[in-house]
Amino acid sequence: MDDRQRYDRATAELEPPFAILDLTAMRANAADLVRRAAGKPIRVASKSVRSRPVLERILAMDGFHGIMAFTLPEALWLAGHGFTDILVAYPTADRAALARLAADPAAAREIALTVDSPAHLDTIEDAVAGTPGRHEIRLSMDIDAGFRAFGGRLRAGAWRSPVREPAQAAELAAAIAKRPGFRLSGLMAYEAQIAGVGDDPPGNAAFARAVRLMQARSARELIIRRGRIVNAVRQITDLDFVNGGGTGSIEKTVREKAVTEVAAGSGFFHPRLFDFYRGFTGHPAALFALPVVRRPAPGIVTVLGGGYPASGAAGPSRLPQPYLPAGLRYAPDEGAGEVQTPLLGPGADDLRIGDRVWFRHAKAGEMCERFATLHLIDGESVVDSVPTYRGEGQTFL
Ligand SMILES: Cc1ncc(COP(=O)(O)O)c(C=O)c1O
């Protein structure tokens, strides 16, 4: 039985639109992440999962430890449900959540906040100043792991932290050490230009070569700079963790001695954007089904909904992929529509009203912002149906 038949049969009782998670595929993906991490623990990037029961299943497997959360309210919510060792990997300016953190000893023990400047320390200090018996706030320093060449005229990677050099990192570590009520417990340096950019992009061979060259140079630069930064900061404070990497870079990031753990999230669902890496091949695990609702002309079917683009620089790569049956494509002037999506291609004529078309999202966890439930498929049946964050009424971003 092929995957399409398996999914159609397992979900025959469900009415699309709905989303599924193929547990067999996800377990295989998880095992491959662990293999690539070569013994270093993997912190689970919750933004790329966005379902509490699925995060619990992942953390129950060997090789995974801790959560990389995306907002402080999310981290507090997870801590309240028993999750431990939670790094909020993006700075927060949420005063109410900061006050809740400072007032809650269990949360303050488990959660670390990201800072990259004294202004962040001031913001946190202001927010927690009036909290009676406030607890120590754990911090993680974010380091710019981007690539620069030609005196900064060429750059790749995400705009994140202004802290880039060992001296800057040491200065911020010293500023934290001087402030009562704060403890620097970790460092994070995410090399988006390696982890989040496929080194095997389709189509343009010259572009693919340029990406690989940039990534190789960036990795060489980073191994030295990240090591020096960690040494400089460790002169001032003991660190619980040094985090780096993501799904796309695990086997490269773990080679650096200074890195104690890697982060990964997208690799569990293996969305479309992760098809273009030479270092690994995942199994698409998270899919959504849309029903065929009309047939406007021969060679075309229309499905309900579909316009679930992913974040990032807008373009065709951010659209969901019509996945099964194979060979369907968007109408160029309509793309993935708000309430309906025409699909063209040889497979269209075999589809009847009420049949399903299975899609993959371009990114991982964002799919869960569209669906309240993930139906978990193991083998040929639905073994459980679990809520996404949205399904629990939690829309953090
Ligand atoms: C700080 C940080 N670490 C790691 C990742 C990697 O996440 P994923 O494995 O989902 O690509 C990201 C993704 O954007 C990130 O922002």
The ligand as a Gaussian input file, in Angstrom:
#p B3LYP/6-31G(d) Opt

LIG

0 1
 C       17.643000      30.075000      17.702000
 C       17.298000      28.967000      16.780000
 N       17.887000      27.774000      16.933000
 C       17.600000      26.742000      16.147000
 C       16.674000      26.866000      15.127000
 C       16.446000      25.678000      14.255000
 O       15.165000      25.206000      14.246000
 P       14.743000      24.082000      13.206000
 O       15.449000      22.844000      13.596000
 O       13.289000      24.009000      13.365000
 O       15.165000      24.544000      11.858000
 C       16.052000      28.093000      14.914000
 C       15.112000      28.263000      13.805000
 O       14.798000      29.332000      13.346000
 C       16.359000      29.172000      15.763000
 O       15.774000      30.369000      15.617000

